Amino acid sequence: MKRLLLQIFAWLAILVGAGLMLQPTVSQYLTRRKSTAAVETFVQSAAVAADDPAAENTRPYADLYDALQAYNAEIYAEGQSGLKDPFAYETPAFDLTAYGLPDDMIAALWVPRLDLDLPVYLGASTENMARGGALLGQTSMPLGGANTNTVIAAHRGYYGAEMLRNVQQIQIGDKITLTTPWETLTYRVCELKIIQPDDINAILIQPGRDLLTLTTCHPYTQNTQRYLVIAERDPGVAPVTHEEDLAECAGSWDAAPRQVTVESPDGTAAVEEIAPESISPLPNEGSGEDAGGAYSNWMIWLENNALWAGIMLIAAVVGCGLILRRHRKD
């Protein structure tokens, strides 16, 4: 009986170790599936609202649209004075449920270069950042138009979800789209920047321009700076499928280092070359490469999964020891 229990424990230890090894991959798959489902539901709901016969010749959620337009005009006129308070980023400007939307999701972000669909929520709260992208408070609502800059923050990888982990692959000229309950807005990347976390000026509205800015942490896993992708509205682009966007990206891929403007705390700027190689948290990929100016992928994997790796190693050693012990006895 004792021998049987030891055998069972050994196999359980091995299975647990294998499960822990697979945990990051499974988590990434489940999170990506959840995000995609949220985006698809939002896009379908927006289409249904737009096709509602009762709303003929009027916008869906017309009251909300007017309120968002007024908000954009107000923060521009006031010079986005509310950004002096860091908590303004977290505070949503509107309760979307009061206007008939079931959640505080305001848009669906599509980044073809990263093959990334991401739901966008109002306010950069901890909860919203865990679910997808977050539209920073005191920045423009996603309606487009002159004198707007819609700023969306997302984690650079979060518990298996890729999010903006590979932001360094985005290049000048890339397409990014935002789908709202009213239309799909198309932007083209025009600038890449690395800034200090408290550099508010870098995300302010620029008079006369229609901008979308993505922001995430940099360097990967160190988070001492912010990486910005600045894109300008391209209203002449006809809508296409995701597959066509991905084909365009494949045909325009540039493997050369990205030329990124780095702004220092003292106000000076320099250009840094950022390698566009994909960053993966798996230990067997890119272990000898520099991951975008941060760590090697092996170090990244250890930082993200040190606990899992330790438990897996202990389980494997214990399991093998028990099997060897039984073998010697036999």
BELURKA-V640889 format. One record per residue. N is the residue number from 1. RES is the residue in one small letter. PSI is psi in degrees with one decimal (* if undefined). Layout:
N,RES,PSI
N,RES,PSI
This chain:
1,m,-42.3
2,k,-41.5
3,r,-39.9
4,l,-42.6
5,l,-39.8
6,l,-40.4
7,q,-46.0
8,i,-44.3
9,f,-40.0
10,a,-46.4
11,w,-38.1
12,l,-40.6
13,a,-42.2
14,i,-42.7
15,l,-40.9
16,v,-42.3
17,g,-43.6
18,a,-39.3
19,g,-41.4
20,l,-34.4
21,m,-37.1
22,l,-10.2
23,q,-47.5
24,p,-40.0
25,t,-44.3
26,v,-42.5
27,s,-41.8
28,q,-42.6
29,y,-46.4
30,l,-40.2
31,t,-41.8
32,r,-40.0
33,r,-40.9
34,k,-43.5
35,s,-43.7
36,t,-41.0
37,a,-40.3
38,a,-41.5
39,v,-45.6
40,e,-41.4
41,t,-41.9
42,f,-47.0
43,v,-41.7
44,q,-40.8
45,s,-40.0
46,a,-39.8
47,a,-40.5
48,v,-43.4
49,a,-38.3
50,a,-29.9
51,d,3.3
52,d,119.8
53,p,-30.2
54,a,-19.5
55,a,18.8
56,e,134.6
57,n,11.7
58,t,158.6
59,r,146.6
60,p,148.6
61,y,50.8
62,a,-39.8
63,d,-40.0
64,l,-43.3
65,y,-45.9
66,d,-38.9
67,a,-39.7
68,l,-40.2
69,q,-43.6
70,a,-38.1
71,y,-45.4
72,n,-42.7
73,a,-37.6
74,e,-47.8
75,i,-29.4
76,y,-44.7
77,a,-33.3
78,e,3.9
79,g,26.7
80,q,44.1
81,s,-25.2
82,g,-14.5
83,l,-8.2
84,k,-22.1
85,d,115.1
86,p,-24.5
87,f,-10.0
88,a,-28.7
89,y,-34.8
90,e,-20.9
91,t,117.4
92,p,140.8
93,a,-18.6
94,f,152.5
95,d,100.6
96,l,-26.6
97,t,-26.3
98,a,-16.9
99,y,5.9
100,g,-3.4
101,l,138.2
102,p,-15.8
103,d,176.2
104,d,24.9
105,m,124.1
106,i,-19.2
107,a,166.2
108,a,123.0
109,l,132.3
110,w,119.2
111,v,94.8
112,p,-37.7
113,r,-31.6
114,l,1.7
115,d,51.4
116,l,117.0
117,d,128.1
118,l,125.3
119,p,144.6
120,v,124.4
121,y,156.8
122,l,123.9
123,g,131.9
124,a,52.6
125,s,164.0
126,t,-40.9
127,e,-47.1
128,n,-39.3
129,m,-28.9
130,a,-23.6
131,r,-21.2
132,g,-139.6
133,g,155.5
134,a,126.6
135,l,119.4
136,l,136.1
137,g,150.9
138,q,17.7
139,t,168.7
140,s,139.5
141,m,151.7
142,p,70.0
143,l,-12.0
144,g,-177.5
145,g,160.9
146,a,151.9
147,n,42.0
148,t,148.1
149,n,101.6
150,t,117.3
151,v,119.5
152,i,125.0
153,a,146.8
154,a,151.4
155,h,155.0
156,r,65.7
157,g,132.6
158,y,105.7
159,y,49.6
160,g,-21.7
161,a,132.5
162,e,-44.1
163,m,-122.5
164,l,31.4
165,r,-41.2
166,n,37.6
167,v,-27.0
168,q,-10.9
169,q,-20.8
170,i,136.6
171,q,162.0
172,i,134.7
173,g,-11.4
174,d,149.2
175,k,141.4
176,i,136.8
177,t,151.4
178,l,121.0
179,t,125.0
180,t,176.2
181,p,-7.0
182,w,-34.5
183,e,173.2
184,t,122.5
185,l,130.2
186,t,133.2
187,y,157.1
188,r,132.9
189,v,128.8
190,c,-12.6
191,e,145.7
192,l,132.9
193,k,153.4
194,i,125.5
195,i,172.4
196,q,149.9
197,p,-28.3
198,d,13.1
199,d,87.3
200,i,-33.8
201,n,-28.9
202,a,-18.8
203,i,12.4
204,l,157.7
205,i,137.3
206,q,118.9
207,p,130.4
208,g,-9.7
209,r,154.6
210,d,99.1
211,l,153.9
212,l,129.3
213,t,126.9
214,l,136.9
215,t,140.6
216,t,173.0
217,c,153.9
218,h,146.1
219,p,162.1
220,y,124.6
221,t,-12.1
222,q,-39.7
223,n,27.3
224,t,-13.1
225,q,-178.4
226,r,136.0
227,y,123.8
228,l,136.8
229,v,112.9
230,i,126.1
231,a,147.5
232,e,144.5
233,r,136.2
234,d,83.9
235,p,-12.9
236,g,0.9
237,v,127.9
238,a,143.6
239,p,139.5
240,v,172.6
241,t,164.0
242,h,-38.3
243,e,-40.3
244,e,-37.8
245,d,-42.8
246,l,-37.1
247,a,-39.2
248,e,-41.8
249,c,-42.5
250,a,-38.2
251,g,-20.1
252,s,7.0
253,w,131.6
254,d,116.7
255,a,-3.3
256,a,153.0
257,p,144.4
258,r,135.3
259,q,105.3
260,v,129.3
261,t,124.4
262,v,119.9
263,e,123.6
264,s,163.9
265,p,-28.2
266,d,3.8
267,g,-6.5
268,t,159.8
269,a,147.8
270,a,165.7
271,v,127.9
272,e,141.0
273,e,123.6
274,i,120.8
275,a,136.4
276,p,10.3
277,e,144.2
278,s,137.0
279,i,123.9
280,s,139.2
281,p,10.4
282,l,142.5
283,p,-19.5
284,n,11.9
285,e,124.3
286,g,30.8
287,s,-18.1
288,g,5.4
289,e,153.4
290,d,124.2
291,a,79.7
292,g,33.3
293,g,3.9
294,a,-114.8
295,y,170.0
296,s,160.1
297,n,-29.5
298,w,-43.4
299,m,-38.2
300,i,-44.6
301,w,-41.8
302,l,-40.1
303,e,-39.7
304,n,-24.7
305,n,25.2
306,a,-42.4
307,l,-48.4
308,w,-41.8
309,a,-40.4
310,g,-45.7
311,i,-41.8
312,m,-43.0
313,l,-44.2
314,i,-44.5
315,a,-41.3
316,a,-42.7
317,v,-45.6
318,v,-45.3
319,g,-46.3
320,c,-38.1
321,g,-41.4
322,l,-39.4
323,i,-42.3
324,l,-39.1
325,r,-43.3
326,r,-39.5
327,h,-41.2
328,r,-40.7
329,k,-39.1
330,d,*
